[in-house]
Amino acid sequence: MSLKNLVDLLTKNVTKNSTAPTRHLKWEETRRSFILQHPHCEVCGGESLGELNVHHIVPYDVALQCGRPDLECDFRNLITLCEGDQNHHHVVGHLGDWHSYNLHVRRDAKRDDCRGQPSERIMRRRWWLERYQDRPHNVLDPDQTTAMRTVLDNLYPREAVARPERARIVATFPTPALDEILSQPDRQSRTLLGALLDRLVNLRQPTLLIIVGSALLAATVMQADRLDRRALLGLSLSSGLLLALGLHTRLRGKRNRRGTARE
């Protein structure tokens, strides 16, 4: 029996959602690869034929709303859970609600009062009841989408951004625009700059950080005679932070890639 047929046999009876978004072309390959490395339920250790589900910790439709379609095939966002009699997929992965999800499922699966326990007992645990009461939903409003995007970027930082996205973001930070912001002494302009810098730091894209750090430094130098000492110091430190963080992130990415290549 081929590996493909073996994997399909392990997962053949899992729930299929006909309303789910169209899957990535590499999803089936990713699913099979993951189940071969994690061929049992992380909660009960079950290996029942046909009942193992490769579960997305952050549902694919939520990731799409937050601009992170890459998480569909990201192993960091996957965990194996069982269906069938215990259905830990539904109880622990979705908190008993198919329209919800559990960001803490990996940690919960290792709890002493969860690991190896039947679903009906898990659902009586205090921590599970609290999670159920505060469970998130798959459909997000704009504010929730912004907050969730930040959470995902922190949980699953991405090493690279597609060129069109990178170009679009860089286009919002040209040196003339920085000159204009720095030339305005009002608090609103400074607050806008602070928000833009926060967004950049959260993105953690090395090339983008270096480009904007250099642009900010150049704009600060050109506007130095218009800035007070405190503002000049703050902006100089900000540009230095962006440059240092960009270089650090790039070097760390290179080390990680070398380590992966050696393995």
PyMOL commands that set and color helices and strands:
alter all, ss='L'
color gray80, all
select helices_A, chain A and resi 3-11+27-37+60-65+69-73+75-77+88-93+105-109+119-122+126-133+142-155+163-170+175-183+187-203+206-222+224-226+229-262
alter helices_A, ss='H'
color red, helices_A
select strands_A, chain A and resi 52-56+78-82
alter strands_A, ss='S'
color yellow, strands_A
deselect
rebuild
show_as cartoon
